[in-house]
Amino acid sequence: MAAATAPPPAAVATTLSGLMRCQNIRSSRPRAFYARCASSNASAEAAESRKGGHGGTRLEEAVPVGEGRSRVDAWISARLGGGGVSRARVQASIRAGLVAVNGRPVSKVSHTVKGGDLVSCTVSELQPLRAEAEDIPLDIVYEDDHVLVVNKPAHMVVHPAPGNAKGTLVNAILHHCKISTFTCLARSSAGDECPDSSDEDTDVFHVDQFAAEDVSSEVRNALVRPGIVHRLDKGTSGLLVVAKDEHSHARLAEQFKLHTIRRVYISLTCGAPNPNSGRIEASIARDPNNRIRMTAIAGSGHRYARNAASRYKVREVFAGGGSALVEWRLETGRTHQIRAHAKYIGIPLLGDETYGGTQSMALSLLRPRSPSKYHSGLSNLLSKVDRPCLHAASLGFKHPRSGKVLEFSCPPPDDFLEVLGELRRVTSSDAPNGDGVFR
């Protein structure tokens, strides 16, 4: 498949620069505001659907002698997670009686295993997760008969999962598309085991193969749309494309697989990277000490690590290097990729408590580099930051049917802009300021 054509760097800088000038816009924006989001038109073509899963995958392994006690679900997940089997899937397998320790079936996910125990597991087949339509407002940037591009707000989970059955983007899409039910089969990444989170990985939802007599025509139609092709973390705001039919989903998923989708993110960081632009190539794996966190690893020796590469460029520097506005372009799409790579190079995202971007860290970098009259205001503002300051600002892809290259861009939300405005205020006008694109 031919790669999507990306605009020249100067054009991208100009687009993002224009978006960042919208910082005085507040939450009372009229609907007409969203027409300012840059977009292009499209029409139609076809492709085949995809199917897959890990049902039937077998594990039979002894817990190494001398290894401490651990939960059986965590132990199995650590060994299968690199292959794409989520902890939630492992837990479902345990509850289905498909896991045994020393030849005896276990039914509790919290069952303890220790050194010398023989653990056997057969991964259960995917079970459908049904979502109901909810009347939740959607910020629609573009829509036609085949695709929907939305500007996801921060704190919204993309799709239903255990612990997040309602209030998700999928629930909102079902209402918007007038579909009463939807079966999505979450399988893509280890991120699925974090029910309150999602990720930037390609997120392929496979259509459940129910017999025709088992479901109504309304349900059968709902099984193939809307299709979430990729995800954003719960705390990340910005652009996300949704396929409205099976063929479009397959075509878009293929573009993500081939990395021809163009995605540009912007973030506010604790500290400023040095040099001010570069490429990070560090594999990403689940952090063995914290199951909701990923870790970036130099080299490729880790058993479950997946190759990951990101490019970054500093757009603006604040308070003599206490913070920066950084643009990110993804070459791969891994769980928490930007967040893990930012931590890896020592500049965790501001507000990202999971990866070290805490209020105390931000203040320790900003206070010594800013006038004392701003310290109280900075403390008050940063205490309100309740998510990583990360926004998916630009998205480009080939229309799944017409083949036209579509480009979309939207400014960050108010909480991001409020912090950005304060950082600019505490930064003296004559201080070095990146490349000045957003001045």
C-alpha positions in Angstrom: 0.0 0.0 0.0 1.4 3.4 -0.9 2.4 5.6 2.0 0.2 8.6 2.9 1.6 11.9 1.6 2.7 14.2 4.5 2.9 17.9 4.1 6.3 19.5 4.1 7.7 20.4 7.6 7.2 24.1 7.2 3.5 23.5 6.5 3.1 21.4 9.6 4.8 24.0 11.7 2.6 26.7 10.3 -0.6 24.6 11.0 0.5 23.9 14.6 1.5 27.5 15.1 -1.9 28.6 14.1 -3.5 26.1 16.5 -1.5 27.3 19.4 -2.5 30.9 18.9 -6.1 29.8 20.0 -5.1 29.8 23.6 -7.6 32.5 24.7 -10.5 30.3 23.6 -12.5 29.0 26.6 -14.9 26.2 27.3 -17.9 28.3 26.2 -16.8 27.9 22.6 -19.7 28.0 20.1 -20.2 25.0 17.9 -18.8 27.0 15.0 -15.4 26.9 16.6 -14.9 23.3 15.5 -15.1 24.4 11.9 -11.7 25.9 12.4 -10.1 22.5 12.7 -8.3 22.0 9.4 -9.7 19.1 7.3 -10.2 17.9 3.7 -12.9 16.0 1.9 -13.3 12.3 0.8 -15.4 9.6 -0.9 -15.3 5.6 -1.6 -13.4 2.1 -2.2 -13.3 -1.4 -0.5 -11.1 -3.9 1.5 -11.4 -7.1 3.4 -11.9 -7.4 7.1 -9.4 -8.9 9.5 -9.7 -11.5 12.2 -7.5 -12.9 14.9 -6.9 -13.7 18.6 -5.0 -15.7 21.1 -7.6 -18.3 22.1 -6.0 -21.7 22.6 -2.5 -20.3 23.3 -0.8 -22.7 25.8 1.6 -22.1 28.6 3.2 -24.8 30.7 6.1 -23.7 32.8 7.5 -24.1 36.3 8.0 -21.2 38.6 11.8 -20.8 39.0 13.1 -22.2 42.3 13.9 -19.4 44.6 11.4 -17.0 43.0 9.2 -15.3 45.6 5.4 -15.7 45.9 3.2 -13.9 43.4 -0.4 -14.0 42.1 -1.0 -16.6 39.5 -2.7 -14.1 37.1 0.3 -11.7 37.4 2.8 -14.5 36.9 1.1 -15.9 33.8 0.5 -12.4 32.4 4.2 -11.5 32.7 5.0 -14.5 30.5 2.3 -14.1 27.9 2.0 -10.3 27.9 4.7 -9.8 25.4 2.7 -11.9 22.9 -0.3 -9.6 23.3 -2.3 -11.6 25.8 -3.7 -9.1 28.4 -4.0 -9.7 32.1 -7.8 -9.4 31.8 -7.7 -12.3 29.3 -5.6 -14.4 31.7 -8.1 -13.7 34.5 -10.9 -14.8 32.2 -9.0 -18.0 31.5 -8.6 -18.6 35.2 -12.3 -18.1 35.9 -13.1 -20.5 33.0 -11.2 -23.3 34.7 -8.4 -23.2 32.1 -5.5 -22.7 34.6 -4.0 -25.4 36.8 -1.2 -25.3 39.4 0.6 -28.6 40.0 -2.2 -30.3 38.1 -5.1 -28.9 40.1 -7.4 -26.3 38.5 -7.5 -22.9 40.3 -10.5 -20.6 40.2 -9.2 -17.5 42.0 -7.1 -15.0 40.1 -5.4 -14.1 43.3 -4.2 -17.7 43.9 -0.5 -17.6 45.0 2.3 -19.5 43.2 5.8 -20.0 44.4 9.1 -21.4 43.3 8.8 -25.0 42.0 5.1 -24.8 41.2 4.1 -26.1 37.7 1.7 -23.7 36.1 -0.4 -24.6 33.0 -2.7 -22.3 31.2 -4.9 -22.4 28.1 -5.9 -18.9 27.0 -9.7 -18.6 26.7 -11.5 -17.6 23.5 -12.4 -13.9 23.2 -15.6 -13.0 24.9 -17.8 -10.2 23.5 -18.0 -7.0 25.5 -21.3 -5.3 24.9 -21.6 -1.6 25.0 -24.8 0.5 25.1 -25.4 3.8 23.4 -25.2 6.9 25.6 -26.1 10.4 24.8 -22.6 11.9 25.3 -21.7 15.0 23.3 -19.0 14.4 20.6 -16.6 17.0 19.2 -16.8 15.9 15.6 -14.1 17.3 13.4 -15.0 15.4 10.2 -17.6 12.8 9.2 -18.8 11.0 6.1 -20.4 7.6 5.4 -17.2 5.8 6.1 -15.1 7.5 8.7 -15.5 9.8 11.7 -12.8 12.0 13.2 -13.3 13.2 16.7 -11.5 15.4 19.1 -11.4 13.3 22.3 -11.5 15.2 25.5 -9.1 14.3 28.3 -10.3 11.9 30.9 -12.5 10.0 28.5 -11.7 6.3 28.0 -11.9 5.2 24.4 -13.7 1.8 24.7 -15.5 -0.1 27.3 -13.5 -2.5 29.5 -14.0 -4.1 32.9 -14.4 -1.2 35.3 -15.3 1.2 32.5 -18.5 -0.1 30.9 -20.1 3.3 30.4 -19.1 6.9 29.6 -16.6 5.8 26.9 -16.0 7.2 23.4 -17.6 4.0 22.0 -20.7 4.5 24.0 -21.0 8.0 22.6 -20.3 6.9 19.0 -23.1 4.2 19.3 -25.6 6.9 20.2 -24.4 9.3 17.4 -24.6 6.5 14.8 -28.0 5.4 16.1 -26.8 1.9 16.8 -28.3 0.3 19.9 -25.6 -2.2 20.7 -22.0 -3.1 19.8 -19.7 -6.0 20.4 -16.0 -5.2 20.6 -13.4 -7.7 21.3 -10.5 -6.0 23.1 -7.2 -7.8 22.3 -4.5 -5.6 21.1 -2.1 -4.8 23.9 -1.0 -5.3 27.5 -2.7 -1.9 28.0 -6.0 -3.8 28.2 -5.2 -4.9 31.6 -5.4 -1.4 32.9 -9.2 -0.9 32.9 -8.9 2.9 33.4 -6.5 3.5 30.6 -5.9 3.0 26.9 -3.0 3.5 24.6 -1.7 4.7 21.3 -1.3 1.1 19.9 -3.3 0.0 16.9 -6.4 -1.3 18.4 -8.1 -3.9 16.2 -11.6 -4.9 17.3 -12.6 -8.1 15.6 -16.2 -8.8 14.7 -17.6 -11.7 16.8 -18.8 -14.5 14.6 -22.3 -15.2 16.0 -24.6 -17.6 14.2 -27.3 -15.7 12.3 -30.1 -17.3 14.4 -28.5 -16.1 17.6 -28.8 -12.4 17.0 -31.2 -9.9 15.5 -30.3 -8.1 12.3 -29.9 -4.9 14.3 -27.3 -6.5 16.5 -25.5 -8.1 13.5 -25.3 -4.7 11.8 -23.9 -3.2 15.0 -21.1 -5.8 15.3 -19.1 -4.1 12.5 -19.4 -0.5 13.5 -18.2 1.8 14.8 -14.6 0.5 14.7 -12.0 2.0 16.9 -8.8 1.7 14.9 -6.4 3.3 17.4 -6.6 4.6 20.9 -5.4 7.5 23.0 -4.7 7.2 26.7 -7.5 8.2 29.0 -5.7 11.4 29.9 -4.6 12.3 26.4 -6.8 14.7 24.4 -7.0 15.1 20.7 -7.7 13.6 17.3 -8.8 10.0 16.8 -10.3 8.3 13.6 -13.1 5.8 13.8 -14.2 3.5 11.0 -17.9 3.3 10.4 -17.9 0.1 8.4 -15.9 -3.1 8.2 -14.0 -2.4 5.0 -12.9 1.0 6.2 -11.8 -0.5 9.5 -9.6 -3.0 7.7 -8.1 -0.4 5.4 -7.3 2.0 8.2 -5.9 -0.7 10.4 -3.5 -1.7 7.6 -2.3 1.9 7.4 -1.5 1.9 11.1 0.3 -1.5 10.8 2.4 0.0 8.0 3.0 3.2 10.0 1.7 5.4 7.1 -0.7 7.2 9.4 0.8 10.7 10.3 0.3 11.6 13.9 1.7 14.7 15.6 1.4 15.2 19.3 2.4 18.2 21.5 3.3 18.1 25.1 4.5 20.2 28.0 7.4 18.7 29.8 9.3 18.9 33.1 12.6 20.2 31.9 13.7 20.7 28.3 15.4 18.0 26.2 19.0 18.4 25.1 19.6 18.4 22.1 16.4 20.3 21.2 15.5 17.7 18.5 16.3 14.0 18.0 15.1 10.5 17.6 14.5 8.1 20.5 14.8 4.4 19.8 14.2 2.4 22.9 12.1 -0.7 23.2 9.1 -0.6 25.5 7.9 -3.3 27.9 5.7 -3.6 30.9 7.4 -2.4 34.0 7.7 -5.5 36.3 7.4 -3.3 39.4 4.2 -1.5 38.3 1.7 -3.2 36.1 0.1 0.1 34.9 3.4 1.5 33.7 5.6 0.8 30.8 9.3 1.2 30.7 11.7 2.2 27.9 14.7 -0.1 27.6 18.0 0.4 25.6 18.8 -2.4 23.2 16.6 -5.4 22.4 17.5 -8.0 24.9 14.3 -7.8 27.0 12.1 -10.8 26.4 8.8 -9.0 26.1 10.0 -5.5 24.9 8.7 -4.2 21.6 10.7 -2.0 19.3 9.6 1.7 19.6 10.9 4.9 17.9 9.8 8.5 18.4 11.0 11.8 17.0 10.8 15.0 19.0 11.4 18.7 18.5 11.4 21.5 21.0 9.0 24.2 19.9 9.3 26.5 22.8 11.4 26.7 26.0 10.2 28.2 29.3 11.9 29.6 32.4 15.4 28.9 31.2 14.7 25.2 30.6 12.3 24.5 33.5 9.7 23.3 31.0 9.3 23.0 27.2 6.6 22.7 24.5 7.7 19.6 22.6 6.3 18.2 19.4 6.3 14.4 18.9 6.0 12.2 15.8 5.5 8.5 16.2 7.3 5.9 14.0 5.7 3.1 16.0 2.6 3.0 18.2 3.3 1.3 21.6 1.4 1.5 24.9 2.3 4.9 26.5 5.1 5.4 24.0 5.5 9.1 24.3 5.2 9.1 28.1 7.7 6.3 28.4 10.2 7.9 26.0 9.9 11.3 27.6 10.8 9.7 31.0 13.6 7.8 29.3 15.3 11.0 28.2 14.7 12.7 31.5 11.8 15.0 30.6 8.6 13.4 31.9 5.4 15.1 30.8 4.1 17.7 33.1 1.2 16.2 35.1 2.2 12.6 34.4 2.3 11.2 37.9 2.8 7.7 36.7 6.0 8.6 34.9 7.5 11.1 37.3 6.0 14.4 36.0 4.8 15.4 39.4 3.9 18.8 40.7 6.9 18.8 43.0 9.3 17.9 40.2 7.9 20.6 38.0 8.2 23.2 40.7 11.7 22.2 41.6 12.7 23.0 38.0 10.6 26.1 37.5 11.0 28.0 40.7 14.8 28.5 40.6 14.5 29.7 37.0 11.5 32.1 37.4 10.9 35.4 39.3 9.6 34.8 42.9 6.4 36.8 42.2 5.2 34.0 40.0 5.9 31.1 42.4 2.5 31.2 44.2 0.6 31.3 40.9 2.7 28.4 39.5 2.0 26.3 42.6 -1.7 27.0 42.4 -2.0 26.2 38.7 0.1 23.1 38.7 -1.9 21.7 41.7 -4.9 21.7 39.3 -3.1 19.7 36.6 -4.7 16.2 36.8 -3.5 14.5 33.6 -0.4 14.3 31.4 -0.1 17.5 29.3 -0.3 15.6 26.0 -2.5 16.4 23.0 -2.9 14.6 19.7 -2.8 17.8 17.6 -2.6 16.5 14.0 -3.7 13.4 12.2 -3.3 12.4 8.5 -4.3 9.3 6.7 -5.6 8.0 3.3 -9.3 7.8 3.1 -10.1 4.1 3.2 -12.3 4.2 0.1 -11.4 7.2 -2.0 -7.6 7.0 -1.3 -7.5 10.8 -0.8 -5.0 12.0 1.8 -6.9 13.7 4.6 -5.2 16.0 7.1 -6.8 17.3 10.4 -5.6 19.5 13.2 -7.1 20.9 16.4 -5.7 23.0 19.2 -5.3 21.7 22.7 -8.0 22.1 25.3 -8.3 24.8 27.9 -6.4 23.1 30.7 -3.4 22.6 28.5 -3.6 26.2 27.2 -3.9 27.6 30.7 -0.7 26.0 31.7 1.0 27.0 28.5 -0.1 30.6 29.0 1.3 30.8 32.5 4.6 29.3 31.4 4.9 31.9 28.7 4.0 34.6 31.3 6.8 33.6 33.7 9.3 33.4 30.9 11.0 36.7 30.1 10.4 38.0 26.6 14.1 38.2 25.8 15.0 34.7 27.0 16.0 32.0 24.5 12.8 30.4 23.3 13.3 27.4 21.1 12.7 28.1 17.4 10.0 30.7 18.1 7.4 28.9 16.0 4.6 29.4 18.6 5.6 33.0 19.7 
